Amino acid sequence: MSRVVFVSAGPGAADLITVRGARALASADVVLFDALTDPALRELAPHALWLDVGKRGFCRSTEQTAINAALVKQAQNHAVVVRLKGGDASIFGRLEEELQALAEAGIASEVVPGVTAAIAAAAQTQRPLTRRGVGRSVSLTTAMTQVGELHAARSADTEVFYMAGRQLGALARKLSEAGWPADTAVSVVSKAGCVDALCSEHRVDGLAAASLLHKGRPTVVTVGAGAKPVQPLQPRSDAQPTISSIATGLASHQTRLESLND
């Protein structure tokens, strides 16, 4: 019986795919791939038929109904079909619509999770999305709705906005309207997980300045607690002596004793 495996390719570089995802991809007869998946992943399934069904914001893209129909058609003619999606398939990947199309056709499916762009951006900048005491909640939001309306909110300690690269100035205004203070930390990362990733730091009131740097690149915007740089620990004045400092002190004392004995 045929089946469709939704493989999350991860963001950017091919080696961010999971081991399970790589194994599923290697077993594919046909691969329907997204626009932002690394071409190097073809090396994992060199004998499969690769079909481009990519979607890109503000660009000419494959219609979702056409993707659904292609999935069903390929599954009816091949044993293993892989639907290769960038990032994690369940985060803004229209996974539900494709699962519904397969269910209606009576075709079995499986979903392999992966690394989403928010996590990749956090790793790229070494800014944990959760922080003890101050960053207890994270919200993932698509900046653009289905009708093209820009949304922003303040529903969590850290807000991460996907697909916001072309409208950073407008997003800054929306963030202010949502109640974010002007000096709130903002981290912007484009092409997170790629060798040519770009990162920049801003405040809400200066977010528009990032537009030129990240123009034309897939961009993730992190606002709030998770956007702040990690600060080095300051040594405490009442800190207990460490093992190394004790050892150093003992060695110095021993040297003094030996000199007195001489």
C-alpha positions as CSV (number, residue, x, y, z in Angstrom):
1,M,0.0,0.0,0.0
2,S,1.3,3.5,-0.9
3,R,2.0,6.1,1.8
4,V,3.0,9.7,2.0
5,V,5.7,10.8,4.4
6,F,5.8,14.5,5.4
7,V,9.5,15.2,6.0
8,S,10.5,18.3,7.8
9,A,13.8,19.4,6.2
10,G,14.7,22.0,8.8
11,P,15.7,25.6,8.0
12,G,18.7,26.3,5.8
13,A,21.5,23.8,5.6
14,A,20.8,20.2,4.6
15,D,22.4,18.7,7.7
16,L,19.6,20.2,9.9
17,I,17.3,17.5,8.8
18,T,16.7,14.8,11.4
19,V,18.0,11.2,11.1
20,R,14.5,9.9,10.7
21,G,13.7,12.5,8.0
22,A,16.9,11.5,6.1
23,R,16.0,7.9,6.2
24,A,12.5,8.5,5.0
25,L,13.8,10.7,2.2
26,A,16.2,8.0,1.1
27,S,13.3,5.5,0.7
28,A,11.3,7.9,-1.6
29,D,10.1,7.1,-5.1
30,V,8.9,10.6,-5.6
31,V,9.7,13.8,-3.7
32,L,7.5,16.9,-3.8
33,F,9.7,19.7,-2.4
34,D,9.3,23.2,-1.1
35,A,11.2,26.3,-2.4
36,L,13.3,26.8,0.7
37,T,14.6,23.3,1.0
38,D,18.4,22.8,0.5
39,P,19.2,21.4,-3.0
40,A,21.9,19.3,-1.3
41,L,19.1,17.1,0.1
42,R,18.8,15.5,-3.4
43,E,21.9,13.5,-2.5
44,L,19.9,11.6,0.0
45,A,17.4,10.4,-2.7
46,P,19.3,10.5,-6.0
47,H,17.1,7.9,-7.7
48,A,13.7,9.5,-6.8
49,L,11.7,11.8,-9.1
50,W,11.9,15.3,-7.7
51,L,8.9,17.7,-8.3
52,D,9.1,21.4,-7.4
53,V,5.9,22.5,-5.7
54,G,7.4,25.5,-4.0
55,K,5.5,28.5,-2.5
56,R,7.2,31.9,-1.8
57,G,5.6,35.0,-0.3
58,F,4.9,37.8,-2.8
59,C,6.1,35.6,-5.7
60,R,4.5,33.3,-8.2
61,S,3.9,30.0,-6.4
62,T,2.2,26.6,-6.9
63,E,-1.4,26.7,-5.9
64,Q,-2.3,24.7,-2.8
65,T,-5.0,22.9,-4.6
66,A,-2.5,21.8,-7.2
67,I,-0.1,20.5,-4.5
68,N,-2.9,18.5,-2.9
69,A,-3.9,17.0,-6.2
70,A,-0.2,16.1,-7.1
71,L,0.2,14.4,-3.7
72,V,-2.8,12.2,-4.3
73,K,-1.8,11.4,-7.9
74,Q,1.8,10.5,-7.0
75,A,0.6,8.3,-4.1
76,Q,-1.7,6.5,-6.3
77,N,1.2,5.6,-8.6
78,H,4.1,5.1,-6.3
79,A,4.8,3.2,-3.1
80,V,6.6,5.9,-1.1
81,V,6.0,9.7,-1.7
82,V,7.9,12.2,0.4
83,R,6.5,15.7,0.9
84,L,9.6,17.7,1.8
85,K,8.8,20.9,3.7
86,G,11.2,23.5,5.0
87,G,11.5,24.0,8.7
88,D,9.0,22.0,10.6
89,A,6.0,20.8,8.5
90,S,3.5,21.7,11.2
91,I,4.5,25.3,11.6
92,F,3.0,27.5,8.9
93,G,3.5,24.7,6.3
94,R,-0.2,24.2,5.3
95,L,0.2,20.7,6.6
96,E,-3.5,20.4,7.6
97,E,-4.8,20.9,4.1
98,E,-2.5,18.3,2.6
99,L,-3.3,15.8,5.3
100,Q,-7.0,16.3,4.7
101,A,-6.6,15.7,0.9
102,L,-4.8,12.4,1.6
103,A,-7.4,11.3,4.2
104,E,-10.2,12.0,1.7
105,A,-8.4,9.8,-0.9
106,G,-7.8,7.1,1.7
107,I,-4.0,7.4,1.5
108,A,-1.9,6.6,4.6
109,S,0.5,9.3,5.8
110,E,3.1,10.0,8.4
111,V,4.7,13.2,9.7
112,V,8.3,13.5,10.7
113,P,9.0,16.6,12.9
114,G,11.9,18.9,12.4
115,V,13.7,22.2,13.4
116,T,11.6,25.3,12.8
117,A,13.0,28.7,11.9
118,A,12.3,30.2,15.3
119,I,14.6,27.7,16.9
120,A,17.2,28.1,14.2
121,A,17.2,31.9,14.7
122,A,17.6,31.5,18.4
123,A,20.5,29.1,17.9
124,Q,22.1,31.4,15.3
125,T,22.1,34.3,17.7
126,Q,22.7,32.3,20.9
127,R,19.5,33.8,22.5
128,P,17.4,31.2,24.3
129,L,13.7,31.7,23.5
130,T,12.8,30.9,27.1
131,R,14.6,32.5,30.1
132,R,14.2,31.5,33.7
133,G,11.9,33.9,35.5
134,V,11.4,36.4,32.7
135,G,10.8,34.3,29.5
136,R,8.2,31.6,30.4
137,S,6.1,31.7,27.3
138,V,6.8,31.8,23.5
139,S,4.3,32.7,20.7
140,L,4.9,31.8,17.1
141,T,3.0,34.1,14.7
142,T,2.8,34.6,11.0
143,A,3.1,38.3,10.3
144,M,0.7,38.0,7.3
145,T,-2.8,36.6,7.4
146,Q,-4.5,34.8,4.6
147,V,-6.1,38.1,3.5
148,G,-2.8,39.9,3.5
149,E,-3.4,41.9,6.7
150,L,-0.4,42.4,9.0
151,H,-0.9,41.3,12.6
152,A,1.1,41.7,15.8
153,A,0.3,41.0,19.4
154,R,1.7,40.9,22.9
155,S,0.4,37.5,24.1
156,A,3.7,36.0,25.4
157,D,7.0,37.0,27.0
158,T,8.7,36.3,23.6
159,E,6.9,36.7,20.3
160,V,8.4,35.3,17.1
161,F,7.1,36.5,13.8
162,Y,7.6,34.5,10.6
163,M,7.5,35.9,7.0
164,A,8.0,39.5,8.1
165,G,11.0,40.5,6.1
166,R,9.2,42.8,3.6
167,Q,7.3,44.8,6.2
168,L,9.6,45.4,9.2
169,G,8.6,49.1,9.4
170,A,4.9,48.2,9.5
171,L,5.6,45.5,12.0
172,A,7.3,48.0,14.3
173,R,4.1,50.2,14.2
174,K,1.9,47.2,14.9
175,L,4.1,46.1,17.8
176,S,3.9,49.6,19.4
177,E,0.1,49.5,19.0
178,A,0.0,46.1,20.7
179,G,1.7,47.6,23.7
180,W,5.4,46.7,23.3
181,P,7.6,49.5,24.8
182,A,9.8,51.4,22.3
183,D,13.0,50.0,23.9
184,T,12.0,46.4,23.8
185,A,14.8,44.2,22.3
186,V,14.2,42.8,18.8
187,S,16.4,40.2,17.1
188,V,16.2,39.8,13.3
189,V,17.6,36.8,11.5
190,S,17.4,36.1,7.8
191,K,18.2,32.7,6.2
192,A,18.5,31.2,9.7
193,G,20.5,28.0,9.6
194,C,22.3,28.8,6.3
195,V,25.9,29.6,5.9
196,D,25.0,33.1,4.7
197,A,22.6,33.9,7.6
198,L,22.4,37.5,8.7
199,C,21.6,38.7,12.2
200,S,20.9,42.2,13.5
201,E,19.8,43.7,16.9
202,H,17.3,46.5,17.2
203,R,14.6,48.1,19.4
204,V,11.0,48.1,18.5
205,D,11.2,51.8,17.6
206,G,14.2,51.1,15.3
207,L,13.1,47.9,13.7
208,A,12.5,49.6,10.3
209,A,16.3,50.1,10.0
210,A,16.6,46.3,9.4
211,S,14.6,46.4,6.2
212,L,17.6,47.1,3.8
213,L,19.9,44.5,5.4
214,H,17.4,41.7,5.2
215,K,15.7,42.7,2.0
216,G,14.5,39.7,-0.2
217,R,15.5,37.1,2.4
218,P,13.4,34.7,4.5
219,T,13.3,36.5,7.8
220,V,12.4,35.7,11.4
221,V,11.8,38.5,14.0
222,T,12.0,37.7,17.7
223,V,10.6,40.3,20.1
224,G,10.9,40.5,23.9
225,A,12.7,38.3,26.5
226,G,14.1,35.9,23.9
227,A,15.6,38.7,21.9
228,K,17.9,40.0,24.6
229,P,21.6,39.1,24.4
230,V,22.9,36.7,27.0
231,Q,24.9,38.6,29.6
232,P,28.1,37.2,31.2
233,L,27.8,36.3,34.8
234,Q,29.3,38.9,37.2
235,P,31.5,37.4,39.9
236,R,30.0,37.8,43.4
237,S,32.0,39.6,46.0
238,D,31.0,37.0,48.6
239,A,31.6,34.1,46.3
240,Q,33.2,31.0,47.9
241,P,36.7,30.1,46.9
242,T,37.0,27.6,44.0
243,I,39.0,24.4,44.0
244,S,41.5,25.9,41.7
245,S,42.0,29.0,43.8
246,I,42.5,26.8,46.9
247,A,45.0,24.7,45.1
248,T,46.9,27.8,44.0
249,G,47.0,29.1,47.5
250,L,48.2,25.8,49.0
251,A,51.0,25.7,46.4
252,S,52.1,29.2,47.3
253,H,52.1,28.4,51.0
254,Q,54.2,25.3,50.4
255,T,56.7,27.4,48.5
256,R,57.1,29.8,51.4
257,L,57.6,27.0,53.9
258,E,60.3,25.5,51.8
259,S,62.1,28.8,51.5
260,L,62.0,29.2,55.3
261,N,63.4,25.7,55.8
262,D,66.3,26.5,53.5
